[in-house]
């Protein structure tokens, strides 16, 4: 049992399985709609870094610039949420961003003599942590004499804006073996660990609840006299 996770959830749970990319939690006597809220927020509101802007400096391949940019956006990047802010919340006032709201990745690849498969591992990041979760994701095949050079900027975003920012590859709530027992399964793309994804989803849902409570408290119901 992961005691830190149990305390954060503030619920009675059993962790049936936990790896970096997958977690299976068993809940007892917890409303199904609450677990579904966690699941939906994990998919659509937990932020990750993804390539959002690409400046093509040279492209003599057969693939259009837009297609290359689309492929780059779908490469999962390792993300540390406590180090970055959303671009529209950053105080840098710079269209290209700063180290607090974006990460620069560059690629300078060519194939002088024979066909070359350019992979995600060929991307060079200015940040030691923010890198593709796998080095073996194909980007493009360059024929002899072709070259591809670009600058790519990764920024925080959420799945409700674009699927490339979804931290989850699978998020499921299902019935357990016993009555009033539910199972929550979260699998991630590797941008965040499964535990980080759950914790972030819980922080978001708790923030929403607290904000709603503050709004209710701020309402003033006028007292009517007869």
C-alpha positions, 0 to 999 in steps of 0.5 A: 500500500502506498501510504502517501497516495492513500493520505492524499486521496483521503479515502480507503483504497487498495492499490492492486497494481502500480507501475510508472505507467499504470495504476489500478485502485480498488475503492469501497463504498465510493460513489461511482460518479466521483470516480468517473469525475476523477477519470474524466479530469485525468483525461482532459484537464491534467496538463502535460507538455507537448510540442505546439509550435514548429519553426522549419528551417530546412526541409528537403524531404517528401513530407510537408512541413505541416505533417511533420509538425503534426507528428512532432506534437504527438510525441509524448514528452516527460513533464514536471508539472511543478516547474512550468506554467501555462503560456497565458499565465506566464509573466515573461510577455514573450511570444516565444515564451521563457524557461518557465512556460516552454521548452525548446527542442531542435533537430538537425538531421540529414542523409548524405549517402543512404536512407535514414530513419529519423527518430524521436531520440534525435531530438535535442532538448534544452532541458535535461528532463523534458525529452521524448518518453521513448527514443524509438518513435519514428518521425520521418525517413530521409532519402539520400541527399535530403535534410530536415532542420527545425526548432520545436517549442513544447508548452503545457496544455490539456486534453480538452484542447487537443489530444496531444496533451492527454496524459492518459492512454487509457482511463477506465472505471469498472465494477469490482468483485463485491457489491459497492466496490469499484476499480479505477484503472489509469494508464499513461503515455509516459509524460507523467507517471500514473501516480502523478496523474491521479494526484493531479486529477485529485488536486484539480477536482478538489480545487473545483469543489473549493471554488464552488464552495467559495462562490456559494458562500459569497452569495447574499440572499436578501432578507425580505420583510413583510 
